[in-house]
Amino acid sequence: MTEPPDKRRAPRAACDLVVEYEVRGARRQQGRMTNIGTHGTLLTTQETTPSVGADVLLRFHLPLSNRAVQALAKVKWVTQGAAGVEFLHLGIQEKDEIWRYYARESALQRTHDAWRPIIKRTEPPPTEPE
């Protein structure tokens, strides 16, 4: 399957966070966020995927915070079990918490990726089974 073109306004960091979401007039559901940035997130779910253009209320916890982040977002695209959403309204504190989380996670991921070739070169060669 071909990936849709990346039209994001800001980069995202990989994550694995529980999120509650609801579309106006529908019951609250649960899913996961698998990436996050200051302007949006990728919502994955085993439940009903919201429709393109739908306004979605998201509630989630970031590891660096003791309180829940609540954000109004709009669904920009949908595939089977996933939706790309853009944050429409975030308070200053929520933006700051997301930025701090993004900065930490993206730095950790860059550090891990930078070490990968070095670790690969220093691994012992595979041994033959006896």
VOGU-3710 file (C-alpha; in Angstrom, 3 decimals, decimal comma):
1> mteppdkrra> 0,000/0,000/0,000  1,319/3,459/-0,884  1,754/5,953/1,964  -0,191/9,198/1,518  2,023/12,246/0,927  3,219/13,878/4,148  1,427/17,225/4,430  2,171/17,805/8,110  2,954/21,281/9,371  5,331/19,885/12,010
11> praacdlvve> 7,316/16,651/12,522  6,145/13,908/14,853  7,798/11,496/17,253  6,804/7,859/17,620  4,847/7,042/20,766  2,460/4,451/22,173  -0,119/6,224/24,332  -3,672/5,321/25,312  -6,228/7,870/24,104  -9,955/8,264/24,681
21> yevrgarrqq> -11,795/9,909/21,817  -15,313/10,853/20,969  -17,095/12,326/18,018  -20,017/14,608/18,867  -23,157/12,520/19,355  -21,273/9,196/19,595  -20,090/7,173/22,567  -16,584/7,572/23,967  -14,107/5,067/22,548  -10,539/4,060/23,254
31> grmtnigthg> -7,546/3,802/20,944  -3,823/4,462/20,815  -1,689/7,319/19,580  1,320/6,003/17,666  2,958/9,329/16,862  2,557/12,876/18,131  3,702/16,378/17,293  2,662/19,871/18,216  0,019/19,990/15,464  -1,400/16,477/15,402
41> tllttqettp> -1,293/12,766/16,076  -1,982/9,371/14,528  -4,955/7,684/16,175  -5,224/3,903/15,811  -8,233/1,940/16,958  -9,911/-1,446/16,905  -13,238/0,371/17,215  -15,009/2,694/14,790  -12,617/5,023/12,966  -13,981/8,581/12,820
51> svgadvllrf> -14,824/9,962/9,376  -12,699/12,459/7,465  -13,671/15,980/8,501  -15,116/14,907/11,854  -14,287/16,942/14,950  -12,924/14,631/17,642  -12,356/15,315/21,321  -9,168/13,544/22,505  -8,137/12,862/26,109  -4,723/11,380/26,889
61> hlplsnravq> -1,913/11,414/29,451  1,691/12,222/28,637  4,387/10,567/30,773  5,863/13,964/31,723  2,568/15,285/33,100  0,301/14,468/36,030  -2,861/15,645/34,321  -4,808/14,655/31,254  -4,429/16,586/28,020  -7,722/17,376/26,341
71> alakvkwvtq> -7,645/18,497/22,719  -10,162/19,219/20,019  -8,943/17,816/16,688  -10,141/17,351/13,112  -9,754/14,094/11,195  -7,682/14,814/8,062  -7,412/11,311/6,594  -8,528/7,750/7,404  -7,301/4,259/6,561  -8,391/0,919/7,992
81> gaagveflhl> -8,088/1,302/11,779  -6,167/4,602/11,715  -6,868/8,306/11,411  -4,535/11,265/11,029  -5,846/14,117/13,149  -4,837/17,761/13,393  -5,156/19,573/16,708  -7,583/22,488/16,396  -7,518/23,834/19,910  -4,870/23,341/22,571
91> giqekdeiwr> -4,272/25,485/25,605  -0,826/26,967/26,182  -0,065/24,387/28,883  -1,146/21,497/26,630  1,016/22,812/23,762  3,976/23,086/26,142  3,483/19,546/27,486  3,194/18,088/23,984  6,291/20,022/22,860  8,331/18,784/25,850
101> yyaresalqr> 7,213/15,193/25,233  7,918/15,466/21,489  11,372/16,987/22,105  12,341/14,261/24,563  11,047/11,372/22,452  12,496/12,604/19,161  15,897/13,144/20,827  15,811/9,621/22,272  14,844/8,154/18,898  17,612/10,065/17,074
111> thdawrpiik> 20,165/8,897/19,652  19,005/5,284/19,345  19,089/5,438/15,529  22,562/7,010/15,553  23,958/4,150/17,649  22,339/1,381/15,564  25,145/1,128/12,901  27,860/1,167/15,569  26,143/-1,571/17,575  25,670/-3,614/14,390
121> rteppptepe> 29,413/-3,373/13,540  30,471/-4,500/17,019  28,181/-7,530/17,257  30,001/-10,860/17,039  29,477/-12,804/13,818  26,747/-15,428/13,926  27,986/-18,885/14,843  27,222/-22,029/12,940  24,725/-24,366/14,633  26,326/-27,503/15,996
//
